[in-house]
Amino acid sequence: MSNGFVMITGASSGIGKAFAAQFAKKGYDLILVARRKERLQELAEEWTKKGRKCFVLTADLAKKKECRKIMDEVEKLPVKVFINNAGFGDCGSFLETDLSKEMEMIHVNIRAMHFLMKQMLCQMEKQGEGSILNVASSAGLLPAGPYMATYYATKSYVTSLTRAVALELKEKKSNVYVGALCPGPVDTEFNKVANVEFAIPSITPTYCASYAIRKMEKRKIVIVPKNKMKVLAFISRVLPQSLVIRMTARQQKKKRNW
């Protein structure tokens, strides 16, 4: 018995892999998307043995044609849930960070996220139901992030877009849910790719994914898994933005590995 398909980008590790496990346990079949084919195949084999259908789609989401290829593959499948998770960051002074890496980050964190969200939303509207979770970050709840400037800007885009579309769907009385997951530090490969060391304790990917699913079921629009992050988000709304940005800069400097 299947509850339909869940499609997860960035599924080969971290939060994406944890979402795959949580949804598979709930009876969903899996569409796993990432660049690393071997890891995806290992994950698919694990859940196939446990009775779940698994499709592996290898793609580099920094490339537009790869994003289109994904949608061509899944347009006929009953995708009930889309976890729009792929993304990465970088840390350092904006004058010194690598421009090519930043452009790739923008392509993955913004362009691919936007394209896949819109295409999947249209598909779910035709189905008459569905859920989309855009994985943002607590960075997307703050006004700016010196020393991770591009990453913070991309995640602000994700939260802004999600909030706007969620209201549009509510006003048209759509059965499709859209939300944004905004975690703080999570124990994944992110810090290695971003070249940072977290300055505050992280949560596990399993906790992050399971918490997010519970809030998705309640149709929460902005999901923040950790109380400390909720407090920081609240503070950022009531304090002057210039002060919040300076506080954020100090926090980034604490976790520098560059």
N, C-alpha and C positions, 0 to 999 in steps of 0.2 A: 504494500500500500504506500502510495507516495502523495505528499502534499503539493507536488509540483516541483519546479526547478528554482533553485537559488543560484544566481550568477554572482561571482565574487572576483573582482580584480585585485591584483596584488595578493593572490591566494597562496603563493608558495611558502610564505613565512609569516611570522608575527601575528598581527591582528587578523589579517585575511585568512590565514590557516586556522586560527581559533574560531572564526565565524564558520568556516567549513565544518569543523567538528561539531559545533553547537547545532547548526541547522541539520546536519546529517542525523544527529541523535533525535531530532524532532520529526524525522521522516521525510525530509526534503532530499531530492536528487540534486547533484552538484554540477555546475558549469564553472570550471576553474580556469582563471585567466592570469597569466604572468609571463615573464620572459624566460624563466628557468624551467625548461622542459622536463629535465630529470626529476626535479623536486615535485613538479605537478604530477608526473606519472606515479611517483611513489605515494603521493597523497591519494590519488585516484585509486590506485591498487588497494590501499588500506581500506577505503570505504566501499569499494566494489565487493571485497571479500565479506563485508558486513551487510550486503544486500542493497546497496544504493547504486543507482545509475550515475556514472560520472563521465563528463565530457571535458577533455583537456584542450584548451585553446592557447597556443603559444603566441604572444604578441608583444611588441615594443610599442607601448602607448604614446611614446613621444612622436610616433609617425602617424600621420592622418590616415594613410591607407590601411594601416593595421587596425585602427579603430573601426573603420568601415567594414573590414573583413570580419571582425567580431560580430557586428550587427547582422551581417549577411548570414552568418552561421546560426544565429539564435532567433531570427525573426519568426520562424515557424514553431518555436518551442514555447510551452506554457510557463514562461518565467514569472513566478509569483513574487519573488524578492530579488532586488538588485543591491548588492553591497559595493558601492563605488569607492573602493578603498585605495587603489594604487596612488602612490605619491612618495616624495622624498624631500629632504631638506639639505641645507648647507649652512655653515657658520663662518663668520669672519667679517672683517671690515668690508663694506661695499666697494671701496676703492681697490681692494685686493682679491676679492673672490673671483672665481673663474667665470667669465661671461658665457662660455659655451655650456657649462653646467647649469647656470641660471636659466638660460633659454630652454634647455631640456626640462628643467623643473617647471617652468611656465607651461610648456607643452603638455606635460603629464598632469600636473596639479590643477591646471585651469582648462586648457583646451580639450584634453581627452575627457576630463571629468564632465565638462559642459556638454560635449558632443554625446557621450554615452548616456548621460542623464536625460537629455532631451529625446534622444531616439528611444530609449527604454520607456520614458514617460508616455510618449505617443503610442507605443506598443501596448502598454498597460491600460491606457484609456480605451483602446479598441477592445481589449479583453474585458473591461469593466471593473477591474480590480488590480491591486498590486501594491508593493511597498518598495520605496527607494531610500537607502540610507547613504548619504554622502559623508565619507570620513574626513572631517576637517581636523581641528586641533584646538586646544585652549588658546593657541596663538590667534585663532580667528575671532576670539572674543575680546581681544585687546586692540588698542588704537594703532600700535606700530611696534616693531621689534628690532631695535638697533642690534647689529651684529648677527642677525638672522633676517635681514630686512626683506629679502625676496620671498623667503619661505612664509613669513608672517603675512605679507601682502597676498600671496596666493591663497592662504587659508581664510583670510578675510573675505576674499571673493567667494569662496565656497559657502561660508555661513550667510553672507548677504544674499546670494542667489537662492539658497535653500529657503530662507525665511520669506522671501518675496514669492517664490513659486508655491510654497505651502499655503499662503494666504489666498493666492489666485485659485488654487484647487478647492480650498474651503468655501470660497464664495460661489464657485460653480457647482458645489455639492458633489464633488468627485469622490469616488470610492478609492482613489489612489492616494496613498500616504507618502509624503516626502519629509525626511528629517536629516539633521546633521549631528554627527557624533563628534564631540569636542573634548577629547581626553587630554590630560596633562601627560607627564612622562609615562611611557609604557615600555616594559622590558622586551625590546625587539632589536632588530638589526639597524634601526633608524639612526641611533647615535653613532654607529660605525660609519654609515654612509654620510651623515651630516658632519662628522668630525667633531662631535661634542661629547661631554660627559655630563649626565644629568646632575643638577645641583640639589634636587629634592628627590625623595624616594619614589620609585616607579611602581605601577600596578602590573599585574600579569596580563598577557593577552587574553587568557581564558576569562578572567574576571571582567575585563573590558568588554569582550564580545557578549558574554552572558548578561551583563548589566544593560548593554545597549538593546539587546533583543527584548528584554522585559519592558523597557521604555518604549520601544517600537510598538509593542502590542498595545500600549496605552496611547499610542499616536502622539507621543511627545515630540515637539519640533526640534528643540536644541537639547541634546543629551550630554550631560557632563558627569562622568562616572565618579569623580572624587570630590569629597566635601571641600578640601582645601582649594581645589580649582573653582568650585562654585563661589567660595568666598572671594577669591581673587577676581573673578568675573564681576561680582557685585561691586567690589571696591573700585574696579576700573570704570564703572558707570557713574560713581558718585564723586570721585576725585577729579581734579583738573587733568585733562588729557596730557598736558606737558609733564606733569608730575608722574603720571602712570608710565609714560614713555621713558623717563629717566630711571624709574624703578625697574622697568623691564630691561633696560640696558645694563644696569648693575647685575641683575640676575643672569643675563647672558654671559657676562664676563666671568662669573663664578664657575661656569661649566665649560669654559673654553679649553679646547684641546688643539689649538692652532697657534 
